[in-house]
Amino acid sequence: MPPSTPDRRDRLIRAFSQGGVALSAFVVFACGWAAMRTDDWWRIVVYTVLAIGAGLAASYFSRQAR
C-alpha cells in the first residue's frame, strides 16, 4: 500500500468537505420543509435551531474545501 501523499490527502479533504456542504444544505432544506408542515411552535423552534446548526456546519465545511 503506497503512503498517503499530501495531494491525495487534500483531494480527500476537499471531497469530504463538498459532501458535508451538500448534506448540510439538504438538512437546512428538510428542516424548513418540516417547519412549514407543523403548527406546533416548539417543533418550529427545534427545526429552526437544527437548520441554524446545519448552516454553521455548511459554513465550516465550505472553508475546509478551499
All heavy atoms as TSV, in Angstrom:
chain	resi	resn	atom	element	x	y	z
A	1	MET	N	N	0.841	-1.172	0.000
A	1	MET	CA	C	0.000	0.000	0.000
A	1	MET	C	C	0.889	1.239	0.000
A	1	MET	O	O	1.719	1.402	0.890
A	1	MET	CB	C	-0.908	-0.043	1.224
A	1	MET	CG	C	-1.826	1.125	1.338
A	1	MET	SD	S	-2.839	0.899	2.809
A	1	MET	CE	C	-4.380	1.368	2.163
A	2	PRO	N	N	0.713	2.136	-0.991
A	2	PRO	CA	C	1.572	3.321	-1.055
A	2	PRO	C	C	1.232	4.313	0.058
A	2	PRO	O	O	0.085	4.395	0.503
A	2	PRO	CB	C	1.251	3.906	-2.435
A	2	PRO	CG	C	-0.102	3.414	-2.760
A	2	PRO	CD	C	-0.220	2.068	-2.098
A	3	PRO	N	N	2.229	5.038	0.515
A	3	PRO	CA	C	1.961	6.022	1.567
A	3	PRO	C	C	1.065	7.135	1.031
A	3	PRO	O	O	1.059	7.441	-0.154
A	3	PRO	CB	C	3.349	6.555	1.933
A	3	PRO	CG	C	4.204	6.245	0.766
A	3	PRO	CD	C	3.624	5.023	0.116
A	4	SER	N	N	0.321	7.731	1.922
A	4	SER	CA	C	-0.591	8.810	1.545
A	4	SER	C	C	0.219	10.066	1.204
A	4	SER	O	O	1.051	10.507	1.982
A	4	SER	CB	C	-1.553	9.101	2.689
A	4	SER	OG	O	-2.419	10.131	2.334
A	5	THR	N	N	-0.024	10.619	0.056
A	5	THR	CA	C	0.669	11.833	-0.355
A	5	THR	C	C	-0.169	13.038	0.040
A	5	THR	O	O	-1.388	12.939	0.170
A	5	THR	CB	C	0.900	11.835	-1.872
A	5	THR	OG1	O	-0.371	11.833	-2.522
A	5	THR	CG2	C	1.715	10.634	-2.309
A	6	PRO	N	N	0.464	14.196	0.221
A	6	PRO	CA	C	-0.299	15.397	0.570
A	6	PRO	C	C	-1.357	15.741	-0.488
A	6	PRO	O	O	-2.441	16.190	-0.148
A	6	PRO	CB	C	0.765	16.487	0.663
A	6	PRO	CG	C	2.025	15.774	0.937
A	6	PRO	CD	C	1.899	14.435	0.254
A	7	ASP	N	N	-1.044	15.508	-1.755
A	7	ASP	CA	C	-2.001	15.811	-2.809
A	7	ASP	C	C	-3.242	14.942	-2.680
A	7	ASP	O	O	-4.370	15.418	-2.801
A	7	ASP	CB	C	-1.343	15.627	-4.181
A	7	ASP	CG	C	-2.251	16.061	-5.306
A	7	ASP	OD1	O	-2.876	17.135	-5.176
A	7	ASP	OD2	O	-2.338	15.327	-6.304
A	8	ARG	N	N	-3.037	13.673	-2.406
A	8	ARG	CA	C	-4.168	12.751	-2.241
A	8	ARG	C	C	-4.984	13.123	-1.009
A	8	ARG	O	O	-6.210	13.108	-1.025
A	8	ARG	CB	C	-3.649	11.327	-2.128
A	8	ARG	CG	C	-4.743	10.308	-1.990
A	8	ARG	CD	C	-4.188	8.910	-1.984
A	8	ARG	NE	N	-5.263	7.958	-1.772
A	8	ARG	CZ	C	-5.117	6.797	-1.215
A	8	ARG	NH1	N	-3.917	6.404	-0.823
A	8	ARG	NH2	N	-6.138	5.991	-1.051
A	9	ARG	N	N	-4.289	13.475	0.051
A	9	ARG	CA	C	-4.971	13.879	1.285
A	9	ARG	C	C	-5.801	15.133	1.051
A	9	ARG	O	O	-6.948	15.221	1.509
A	9	ARG	CB	C	-3.941	14.123	2.382
A	9	ARG	CG	C	-4.528	14.480	3.716
A	9	ARG	CD	C	-3.420	14.605	4.773
A	9	ARG	NE	N	-3.964	14.948	6.050
A	9	ARG	CZ	C	-4.170	16.190	6.470
A	9	ARG	NH1	N	-3.857	17.217	5.706
A	9	ARG	NH2	N	-4.678	16.417	7.657
A	10	ASP	N	N	-5.266	16.108	0.331
A	10	ASP	CA	C	-6.003	17.332	0.031
A	10	ASP	C	C	-7.244	17.048	-0.803
A	10	ASP	O	O	-8.298	17.648	-0.583
A	10	ASP	CB	C	-5.114	18.335	-0.703
A	10	ASP	CG	C	-4.037	18.923	0.196
A	10	ASP	OD1	O	-4.183	18.850	1.438
A	10	ASP	OD2	O	-3.051	19.446	-0.350
A	11	ARG	N	N	-7.118	16.124	-1.748
A	11	ARG	CA	C	-8.289	15.776	-2.568
A	11	ARG	C	C	-9.368	15.114	-1.728
A	11	ARG	O	O	-10.554	15.379	-1.915
A	11	ARG	CB	C	-7.884	14.862	-3.719
A	11	ARG	CG	C	-7.184	15.589	-4.844
A	11	ARG	CD	C	-7.007	14.673	-6.008
A	11	ARG	NE	N	-6.385	13.416	-5.544
A	11	ARG	CZ	C	-5.543	12.690	-6.228
A	11	ARG	NH1	N	-5.213	13.063	-7.431
A	11	ARG	NH2	N	-5.032	11.593	-5.736
A	12	LEU	N	N	-8.974	14.245	-0.803
A	12	LEU	CA	C	-9.946	13.597	0.075
A	12	LEU	C	C	-10.631	14.608	0.982
A	12	LEU	O	O	-11.855	14.567	1.164
A	12	LEU	CB	C	-9.270	12.515	0.922
A	12	LEU	CG	C	-8.964	11.205	0.224
A	12	LEU	CD1	C	-8.181	10.287	1.144
A	12	LEU	CD2	C	-10.249	10.535	-0.215
A	13	ILE	N	N	-9.868	15.507	1.559
A	13	ILE	CA	C	-10.449	16.538	2.423
A	13	ILE	C	C	-11.425	17.392	1.625
A	13	ILE	O	O	-12.533	17.696	2.090
A	13	ILE	CB	C	-9.341	17.400	3.065
A	13	ILE	CG1	C	-8.594	16.583	4.118
A	13	ILE	CG2	C	-9.934	18.661	3.690
A	13	ILE	CD1	C	-7.374	17.270	4.679
A	14	ARG	N	N	-11.046	17.770	0.419
A	14	ARG	CA	C	-11.924	18.590	-0.423
A	14	ARG	C	C	-13.205	17.832	-0.774
A	14	ARG	O	O	-14.305	18.386	-0.712
A	14	ARG	CB	C	-11.199	19.015	-1.694
A	14	ARG	CG	C	-11.991	20.015	-2.508
A	14	ARG	CD	C	-11.179	20.618	-3.629
A	14	ARG	NE	N	-10.079	21.405	-3.053
A	14	ARG	CZ	C	-8.800	21.250	-3.366
A	14	ARG	NH1	N	-8.436	20.351	-4.245
A	14	ARG	NH2	N	-7.886	21.990	-2.814
A	15	ALA	N	N	-13.085	16.552	-1.095
A	15	ALA	CA	C	-14.263	15.750	-1.450
A	15	ALA	C	C	-15.197	15.589	-0.255
A	15	ALA	O	O	-16.418	15.747	-0.390
A	15	ALA	CB	C	-13.825	14.385	-1.970
A	16	PHE	N	N	-14.653	15.275	0.918
A	16	PHE	CA	C	-15.489	15.135	2.104
A	16	PHE	C	C	-16.117	16.470	2.502
A	16	PHE	O	O	-17.265	16.511	2.954
A	16	PHE	CB	C	-14.701	14.553	3.277
A	16	PHE	CG	C	-14.471	13.083	3.163
A	16	PHE	CD1	C	-13.193	12.560	3.234
A	16	PHE	CD2	C	-15.537	12.206	2.974
A	16	PHE	CE1	C	-12.973	11.197	3.139
A	16	PHE	CE2	C	-15.327	10.837	2.883
A	16	PHE	CZ	C	-14.044	10.336	2.953
A	17	SER	N	N	-15.380	17.553	2.314
A	17	SER	CA	C	-15.927	18.867	2.637
A	17	SER	C	C	-17.082	19.224	1.712
A	17	SER	O	O	-18.103	19.755	2.155
A	17	SER	CB	C	-14.833	19.933	2.541
A	17	SER	OG	O	-13.839	19.706	3.504
A	18	GLN	N	N	-16.945	18.926	0.431
A	18	GLN	CA	C	-18.031	19.198	-0.500
A	18	GLN	C	C	-19.246	18.335	-0.182
A	18	GLN	O	O	-20.388	18.784	-0.287
A	18	GLN	CB	C	-17.567	18.975	-1.931
A	18	GLN	CG	C	-16.592	20.033	-2.392
A	18	GLN	CD	C	-15.972	19.724	-3.746
A	18	GLN	OE1	O	-16.092	18.611	-4.254
A	18	GLN	NE2	N	-15.308	20.703	-4.325
A	19	GLY	N	N	-19.007	17.098	0.219
A	19	GLY	CA	C	-20.113	16.245	0.647
A	19	GLY	C	C	-20.793	16.790	1.898
A	19	GLY	O	O	-22.016	16.732	2.025
A	20	GLY	N	N	-20.004	17.323	2.813
A	20	GLY	CA	C	-20.560	17.926	4.022
A	20	GLY	C	C	-21.410	19.145	3.725
A	20	GLY	O	O	-22.457	19.351	4.342
A	21	VAL	N	N	-20.969	19.951	2.764
A	21	VAL	CA	C	-21.760	21.118	2.359
A	21	VAL	C	C	-23.097	20.661	1.762
A	21	VAL	O	O	-24.159	21.200	2.090
A	21	VAL	CB	C	-20.984	22.000	1.357
A	21	VAL	CG1	C	-21.886	23.057	0.739
A	21	VAL	CG2	C	-19.795	22.654	2.034
A	22	ALA	N	N	-23.050	19.657	0.901
A	22	ALA	CA	C	-24.272	19.162	0.270
A	22	ALA	C	C	-25.222	18.571	1.314
A	22	ALA	O	O	-26.432	18.831	1.283
A	22	ALA	CB	C	-23.930	18.127	-0.789
A	23	LEU	N	N	-24.693	17.797	2.237
A	23	LEU	CA	C	-25.527	17.208	3.280
A	23	LEU	C	C	-26.125	18.288	4.180
A	23	LEU	O	O	-27.308	18.228	4.533
A	23	LEU	CB	C	-24.717	16.211	4.107
A	23	LEU	CG	C	-25.476	15.507	5.230
A	23	LEU	CD1	C	-26.618	14.661	4.654
A	23	LEU	CD2	C	-24.523	14.641	6.027
A	24	SER	N	N	-25.334	19.277	4.524
A	24	SER	CA	C	-25.828	20.366	5.361
A	24	SER	C	C	-26.930	21.155	4.647
A	24	SER	O	O	-27.928	21.538	5.264
A	24	SER	CB	C	-24.684	21.308	5.747
A	24	SER	OG	O	-23.724	20.634	6.520
A	25	ALA	N	N	-26.754	21.385	3.357
A	25	ALA	CA	C	-27.788	22.088	2.592
A	25	ALA	C	C	-29.087	21.289	2.570
A	25	ALA	O	O	-30.179	21.853	2.697
A	25	ALA	CB	C	-27.303	22.349	1.173
A	26	PHE	N	N	-28.980	19.977	2.438
A	26	PHE	CA	C	-30.166	19.136	2.470
A	26	PHE	C	C	-30.860	19.212	3.830
A	26	PHE	O	O	-32.087	19.270	3.911
A	26	PHE	CB	C	-29.823	17.682	2.136
A	26	PHE	CG	C	-30.998	16.761	2.270
A	26	PHE	CD1	C	-32.005	16.762	1.324
A	26	PHE	CD2	C	-31.101	15.924	3.365
A	26	PHE	CE1	C	-33.102	15.927	1.461
A	26	PHE	CE2	C	-32.189	15.090	3.511
A	26	PHE	CZ	C	-33.198	15.092	2.559
A	27	VAL	N	N	-30.079	19.208	4.911
A	27	VAL	CA	C	-30.660	19.285	6.254
A	27	VAL	C	C	-31.365	20.619	6.456
A	27	VAL	O	O	-32.460	20.676	7.025
A	27	VAL	CB	C	-29.585	19.043	7.335
A	27	VAL	CG1	C	-30.120	19.339	8.731
A	27	VAL	CG2	C	-29.062	17.620	7.261
A	28	VAL	N	N	-30.774	21.713	5.972
A	28	VAL	CA	C	-31.427	23.021	6.068
A	28	VAL	C	C	-32.758	22.989	5.315
A	28	VAL	O	O	-33.784	23.446	5.818
A	28	VAL	CB	C	-30.509	24.143	5.533
A	28	VAL	CG1	C	-31.269	25.447	5.386
A	28	VAL	CG2	C	-29.308	24.333	6.449
A	29	PHE	N	N	-32.751	22.445	4.106
A	29	PHE	CA	C	-33.982	22.335	3.324
A	29	PHE	C	C	-35.014	21.478	4.049
A	29	PHE	O	O	-36.192	21.849	4.159
A	29	PHE	CB	C	-33.677	21.734	1.947
A	29	PHE	CG	C	-34.910	21.363	1.187
A	29	PHE	CD1	C	-35.656	22.330	0.547
A	29	PHE	CD2	C	-35.326	20.045	1.132
A	29	PHE	CE1	C	-36.805	21.999	-0.143
A	29	PHE	CE2	C	-36.473	19.702	0.446
A	29	PHE	CZ	C	-37.219	20.669	-0.201
A	30	ALA	N	N	-34.602	20.322	4.561
A	30	ALA	CA	C	-35.524	19.411	5.238
A	30	ALA	C	C	-36.109	20.047	6.494
A	30	ALA	O	O	-37.301	19.878	6.781
A	30	ALA	CB	C	-34.815	18.104	5.577
A	31	CYS	N	N	-35.297	20.772	7.235
A	31	CYS	CA	C	-35.802	21.442	8.439
A	31	CYS	C	C	-36.814	22.519	8.071
A	31	CYS	O	O	-37.840	22.675	8.746
A	31	CYS	CB	C	-34.654	22.050	9.241
A	31	CYS	SG	S	-33.653	20.847	10.120
A	32	GLY	N	N	-36.552	23.267	7.020
A	32	GLY	CA	C	-37.504	24.279	6.567
A	32	GLY	C	C	-38.802	23.645	6.126
A	32	GLY	O	O	-39.899	24.138	6.442
A	33	TRP	N	N	-38.707	22.563	5.397
A	33	TRP	CA	C	-39.905	21.862	4.936
A	33	TRP	C	C	-40.699	21.321	6.117
A	33	TRP	O	O	-41.926	21.459	6.173
A	33	TRP	CB	C	-39.502	20.734	3.990
A	33	TRP	CG	C	-40.655	19.966	3.453
A	33	TRP	CD1	C	-41.485	20.340	2.439
A	33	TRP	CD2	C	-41.113	18.699	3.923
A	33	TRP	NE1	N	-42.431	19.365	2.253
A	33	TRP	CE2	C	-42.233	18.348	3.145
A	33	TRP	CE3	C	-40.688	17.823	4.925
A	33	TRP	CZ2	C	-42.928	17.165	3.333
A	33	TRP	CZ3	C	-41.388	16.649	5.115
A	33	TRP	CH2	C	-42.489	16.326	4.320
A	34	ALA	N	N	-40.009	20.713	7.081
A	34	ALA	CA	C	-40.696	20.158	8.246
A	34	ALA	C	C	-41.330	21.262	9.093
A	34	ALA	O	O	-42.437	21.092	9.623
A	34	ALA	CB	C	-39.722	19.333	9.082
A	35	ALA	N	N	-40.649	22.399	9.214
A	35	ALA	CA	C	-41.195	23.506	9.993
A	35	ALA	C	C	-42.453	24.075	9.331
A	35	ALA	O	O	-43.380	24.499	10.025
A	35	ALA	CB	C	-40.146	24.597	10.169
A	36	MET	N	N	-42.493	24.072	8.007
A	36	MET	CA	C	-43.681	24.575	7.311
A	36	MET	C	C	-44.865	23.624	7.465
A	36	MET	O	O	-46.014	24.055	7.368
A	36	MET	CB	C	-43.396	24.772	5.820
A	36	MET	CG	C	-42.499	25.941	5.530
A	36	MET	SD	S	-42.336	26.351	3.784
A	36	MET	CE	C	-42.355	24.793	2.963
A	37	ARG	N	N	-44.614	22.354	7.696
A	37	ARG	CA	C	-45.681	21.366	7.760
A	37	ARG	C	C	-46.302	21.223	9.151
A	37	ARG	O	O	-47.264	20.500	9.312
A	37	ARG	CB	C	-45.150	19.998	7.324
A	37	ARG	CG	C	-44.445	19.987	6.006
A	37	ARG	CD	C	-45.228	19.528	4.857
A	37	ARG	NE	N	-45.859	18.246	5.124
A	37	ARG	CZ	C	-46.981	17.862	4.545
A	37	ARG	NH1	N	-47.552	18.630	3.679
A	37	ARG	NH2	N	-47.515	16.700	4.819
A	38	THR	N	N	-45.757	21.887	10.144
A	38	THR	CA	C	-46.283	21.752	11.501
A	38	THR	C	C	-46.845	23.085	11.980
A	38	THR	O	O	-46.491	24.142	11.459
A	38	THR	CB	C	-45.191	21.252	12.470
A	38	THR	OG1	O	-45.781	20.982	13.720
A	38	THR	CG2	C	-44.076	22.256	12.633
A	39	ASP	N	N	-47.728	23.012	12.958
A	39	ASP	CA	C	-48.234	24.236	13.585
A	39	ASP	C	C	-47.866	24.285	15.076
A	39	ASP	O	O	-48.308	25.159	15.791
A	39	ASP	CB	C	-49.743	24.363	13.393
A	39	ASP	CG	C	-50.506	23.193	13.975
A	39	ASP	OD1	O	-49.865	22.226	14.425
A	39	ASP	OD2	O	-51.756	23.246	13.968
A	40	ASP	N	N	-47.042	23.346	15.510
A	40	ASP	CA	C	-46.558	23.310	16.887
A	40	ASP	C	C	-45.317	24.195	16.995
A	40	ASP	O	O	-44.292	23.938	16.352
A	40	ASP	CB	C	-46.231	21.860	17.274
A	40	ASP	CG	C	-45.760	21.724	18.699
A	40	ASP	OD1	O	-46.000	22.652	19.504
A	40	ASP	OD2	O	-45.152	20.687	19.023
A	41	TRP	N	N	-45.402	25.244	17.811
A	41	TRP	CA	C	-44.304	26.204	17.896
A	41	TRP	C	C	-43.019	25.595	18.425
A	41	TRP	O	O	-41.929	26.009	18.030
A	41	TRP	CB	C	-44.728	27.405	18.762
A	41	TRP	CG	C	-45.574	28.342	17.970
A	41	TRP	CD1	C	-46.922	28.458	18.005
A	41	TRP	CD2	C	-45.114	29.254	16.988
A	41	TRP	NE1	N	-47.349	29.395	17.111
A	41	TRP	CE2	C	-46.248	29.907	16.463
A	41	TRP	CE3	C	-43.867	29.591	16.480
A	41	TRP	CZ2	C	-46.162	30.868	15.473
A	41	TRP	CZ3	C	-43.778	30.564	15.496
A	41	TRP	CH2	C	-44.914	31.191	15.001
A	42	TRP	N	N	-43.112	24.630	19.308
A	42	TRP	CA	C	-41.891	24.011	19.834
A	42	TRP	C	C	-41.145	23.269	18.737
A	42	TRP	O	O	-39.916	23.316	18.671
A	42	TRP	CB	C	-42.210	23.068	20.992
A	42	TRP	CG	C	-42.581	23.828	22.225
A	42	TRP	CD1	C	-43.809	23.908	22.799
A	42	TRP	CD2	C	-41.718	24.661	23.011
A	42	TRP	NE1	N	-43.759	24.724	23.895
A	42	TRP	CE2	C	-42.493	25.198	24.052
A	42	TRP	CE3	C	-40.366	25.005	22.933
A	42	TRP	CZ2	C	-41.957	26.059	25.009
A	42	TRP	CZ3	C	-39.841	25.851	23.880
A	42	TRP	CH2	C	-40.626	26.369	24.899
A	43	ARG	N	N	-41.865	22.581	17.888
A	43	ARG	CA	C	-41.209	21.890	16.769
A	43	ARG	C	C	-40.590	22.883	15.791
A	43	ARG	O	O	-39.512	22.640	15.257
A	43	ARG	CB	C	-42.193	20.986	16.037
A	43	ARG	CG	C	-42.513	19.745	16.799
A	43	ARG	CD	C	-43.322	18.815	15.968
A	43	ARG	NE	N	-43.676	17.638	16.745
A	43	ARG	CZ	C	-44.341	16.625	16.279
A	43	ARG	NH1	N	-44.763	16.640	15.030
A	43	ARG	NH2	N	-44.611	15.604	17.041
A	44	ILE	N	N	-41.295	23.981	15.558
A	44	ILE	CA	C	-40.751	25.006	14.663
A	44	ILE	C	C	-39.437	25.542	15.217
A	44	ILE	O	O	-38.459	25.716	14.476
A	44	ILE	CB	C	-41.772	26.142	14.449
A	44	ILE	CG1	C	-42.982	25.613	13.670
A	44	ILE	CG2	C	-41.139	27.327	13.733
A	44	ILE	CD1	C	-44.150	26.582	13.584
A	45	VAL	N	N	-39.388	25.783	16.521
A	45	VAL	CA	C	-38.158	26.273	17.154
A	45	VAL	C	C	-37.049	25.224	17.041
A	45	VAL	O	O	-35.898	25.560	16.709
A	45	VAL	CB	C	-38.421	26.664	18.631
A	45	VAL	CG1	C	-37.118	26.928	19.365
A	45	VAL	CG2	C	-39.340	27.869	18.705
A	46	VAL	N	N	-37.376	23.972	17.284
A	46	VAL	CA	C	-36.371	22.901	17.193
A	46	VAL	C	C	-35.844	22.796	15.762
A	46	VAL	O	O	-34.622	22.712	15.539
A	46	VAL	CB	C	-36.958	21.551	17.668
A	46	VAL	CG1	C	-36.034	20.396	17.312
A	46	VAL	CG2	C	-37.212	21.586	19.162
A	47	TYR	N	N	-36.730	22.817	14.775
A	47	TYR	CA	C	-36.290	22.744	13.380
A	47	TYR	C	C	-35.444	23.950	12.996
A	47	TYR	O	O	-34.478	23.827	12.245
A	47	TYR	CB	C	-37.491	22.631	12.437
A	47	TYR	CG	C	-38.254	21.334	12.566
A	47	TYR	CD1	C	-39.640	21.317	12.496
A	47	TYR	CD2	C	-37.603	20.120	12.758
A	47	TYR	CE1	C	-40.351	20.134	12.604
A	47	TYR	CE2	C	-38.303	18.933	12.873
A	47	TYR	CZ	C	-39.681	18.949	12.796
A	47	TYR	OH	O	-40.374	17.780	12.906
A	48	THR	N	N	-35.799	25.113	13.530
A	48	THR	CA	C	-35.014	26.313	13.241
A	48	THR	C	C	-33.614	26.209	13.828
A	48	THR	O	O	-32.626	26.550	13.168
A	48	THR	CB	C	-35.737	27.557	13.790
A	48	THR	OG1	O	-37.025	27.647	13.182
A	48	THR	CG2	C	-34.946	28.825	13.497
A	49	VAL	N	N	-33.523	25.725	15.056
A	49	VAL	CA	C	-32.206	25.554	15.694
A	49	VAL	C	C	-31.373	24.528	14.920
A	49	VAL	O	O	-30.167	24.736	14.686
A	49	VAL	CB	C	-32.363	25.156	17.177
A	49	VAL	CG1	C	-31.047	24.720	17.783
A	49	VAL	CG2	C	-32.962	26.309	17.965
A	50	LEU	N	N	-31.989	23.429	14.497
A	50	LEU	CA	C	-31.272	22.435	13.691
A	50	LEU	C	C	-30.803	23.031	12.364
A	50	LEU	O	O	-29.689	22.756	11.914
A	50	LEU	CB	C	-32.160	21.216	13.438
A	50	LEU	CG	C	-32.416	20.305	14.631
A	50	LEU	CD1	C	-33.441	19.237	14.260
A	50	LEU	CD2	C	-31.128	19.667	15.098
A	51	ALA	N	N	-31.644	23.844	11.737
A	51	ALA	CA	C	-31.265	24.471	10.473
A	51	ALA	C	C	-30.102	25.441	10.664
A	51	ALA	O	O	-29.193	25.499	9.828
A	51	ALA	CB	C	-32.460	25.186	9.856
A	52	ILE	N	N	-30.121	26.183	11.755
A	52	ILE	CA	C	-29.005	27.099	12.037
A	52	ILE	C	C	-27.714	26.311	12.249
A	52	ILE	O	O	-26.651	26.673	11.726
A	52	ILE	CB	C	-29.326	27.990	13.254
A	52	ILE	CG1	C	-30.419	28.997	12.891
A	52	ILE	CG2	C	-28.082	28.709	13.757
A	52	ILE	CD1	C	-30.981	29.741	14.075
A	53	GLY	N	N	-27.802	25.219	12.998
A	53	GLY	CA	C	-26.625	24.367	13.204
A	53	GLY	C	C	-26.108	23.797	11.894
A	53	GLY	O	O	-24.895	23.754	11.654
A	54	ALA	N	N	-27.012	23.357	11.031
A	54	ALA	CA	C	-26.599	22.819	9.730
A	54	ALA	C	C	-25.987	23.910	8.862
A	54	ALA	O	O	-25.035	23.662	8.125
A	54	ALA	CB	C	-27.786	22.177	9.022
A	55	GLY	N	N	-26.518	25.119	8.955
A	55	GLY	CA	C	-25.935	26.237	8.209
A	55	GLY	C	C	-24.525	26.556	8.683
A	55	GLY	O	O	-23.633	26.839	7.874
A	56	LEU	N	N	-24.317	26.517	9.985
A	56	LEU	CA	C	-22.969	26.742	10.523
A	56	LEU	C	C	-22.014	25.626	10.097
A	56	LEU	O	O	-20.848	25.878	9.777
A	56	LEU	CB	C	-23.020	26.855	12.042
A	56	LEU	CG	C	-23.718	28.095	12.597
A	56	LEU	CD1	C	-23.855	27.994	14.115
A	56	LEU	CD2	C	-22.965	29.347	12.202
A	57	ALA	N	N	-22.524	24.397	10.078
A	57	ALA	CA	C	-21.696	23.276	9.618
A	57	ALA	C	C	-21.340	23.439	8.149
A	57	ALA	O	O	-20.200	23.184	7.747
A	57	ALA	CB	C	-22.425	21.954	9.843
A	58	ALA	N	N	-22.291	23.888	7.342
A	58	ALA	CA	C	-22.012	24.126	5.919
A	58	ALA	C	C	-20.950	25.203	5.748
A	58	ALA	O	O	-20.070	25.089	4.886
A	58	ALA	CB	C	-23.289	24.517	5.183
A	59	SER	N	N	-21.025	26.231	6.567
A	59	SER	CA	C	-20.011	27.288	6.510
A	59	SER	C	C	-18.631	26.740	6.847
A	59	SER	O	O	-17.640	27.056	6.179
A	59	SER	CB	C	-20.384	28.406	7.482
A	59	SER	OG	O	-19.379	29.377	7.559
A	60	TYR	N	N	-18.549	25.907	7.862
A	60	TYR	CA	C	-17.281	25.292	8.245
A	60	TYR	C	C	-16.745	24.404	7.115
A	60	TYR	O	O	-15.568	24.489	6.765
A	60	TYR	CB	C	-17.457	24.475	9.527
A	60	TYR	CG	C	-16.249	23.652	9.876
A	60	TYR	CD1	C	-15.130	24.246	10.464
A	60	TYR	CD2	C	-16.199	22.288	9.605
A	60	TYR	CE1	C	-14.014	23.502	10.775
A	60	TYR	CE2	C	-15.088	21.545	9.926
A	60	TYR	CZ	C	-14.002	22.146	10.491
A	60	TYR	OH	O	-12.891	21.400	10.799
A	61	PHE	N	N	-17.617	23.565	6.567
A	61	PHE	CA	C	-17.188	22.669	5.504
A	61	PHE	C	C	-16.742	23.441	4.261
A	61	PHE	O	O	-15.793	23.042	3.582
A	61	PHE	CB	C	-18.302	21.693	5.127
A	61	PHE	CG	C	-18.511	20.592	6.131
A	61	PHE	CD1	C	-19.775	20.315	6.609
A	61	PHE	CD2	C	-17.456	19.841	6.603
A	61	PHE	CE1	C	-19.986	19.300	7.532
A	61	PHE	CE2	C	-17.637	18.831	7.524
A	61	PHE	CZ	C	-18.908	18.568	7.989
A	62	SER	N	N	-17.433	24.528	3.948
A	62	SER	CA	C	-17.040	25.296	2.755
A	62	SER	C	C	-15.664	25.944	2.951
A	62	SER	O	O	-14.912	26.088	1.988
A	62	SER	CB	C	-18.092	26.342	2.413
A	62	SER	OG	O	-18.117	27.364	3.368
A	63	ARG	N	N	-15.334	26.323	4.190
A	63	ARG	CA	C	-13.987	26.871	4.433
A	63	ARG	C	C	-12.928	25.795	4.288
A	63	ARG	O	O	-11.814	26.068	3.849
A	63	ARG	CB	C	-13.913	27.487	5.831
A	63	ARG	CG	C	-14.447	28.894	5.861
A	63	ARG	CD	C	-14.225	29.545	7.202
A	63	ARG	NE	N	-15.500	29.456	7.921
A	63	ARG	CZ	C	-15.652	28.933	9.118
A	63	ARG	NH1	N	-14.629	28.475	9.794
A	63	ARG	NH2	N	-16.835	28.882	9.684
A	64	GLN	N	N	-13.257	24.556	4.638
A	64	GLN	CA	C	-12.307	23.451	4.536
A	64	GLN	C	C	-12.088	23.033	3.074
A	64	GLN	O	O	-11.035	22.502	2.743
A	64	GLN	CB	C	-12.791	22.245	5.337
A	64	GLN	CG	C	-12.884	22.485	6.813
A	64	GLN	CD	C	-11.545	22.830	7.431
A	64	GLN	OE1	O	-10.535	22.209	7.115
A	64	GLN	NE2	N	-11.540	23.809	8.287
A	65	ALA	N	N	-13.071	23.284	2.232
A	65	ALA	CA	C	-12.994	22.838	0.842
A	65	ALA	C	C	-12.087	23.722	-0.011
A	65	ALA	O	O	-11.739	23.367	-1.114
A	65	ALA	CB	C	-14.392	22.804	0.237
A	66	ARG	N	N	-11.699	24.858	0.502
A	66	ARG	CA	C	-10.867	25.788	-0.277
A	66	ARG	C	C	-9.448	25.314	-0.397
A	66	ARG	O	O	-8.864	24.650	0.282
A	66	ARG	CB	C	-10.862	27.166	0.344
A	66	ARG	CG	C	-12.201	27.808	0.258
A	66	ARG	CD	C	-12.125	29.176	0.828
A	66	ARG	NE	N	-13.488	29.651	1.046
A	66	ARG	CZ	C	-13.773	30.756	1.671
A	66	ARG	NH1	N	-12.834	31.492	2.145
A	66	ARG	NH2	N	-14.998	31.118	1.838
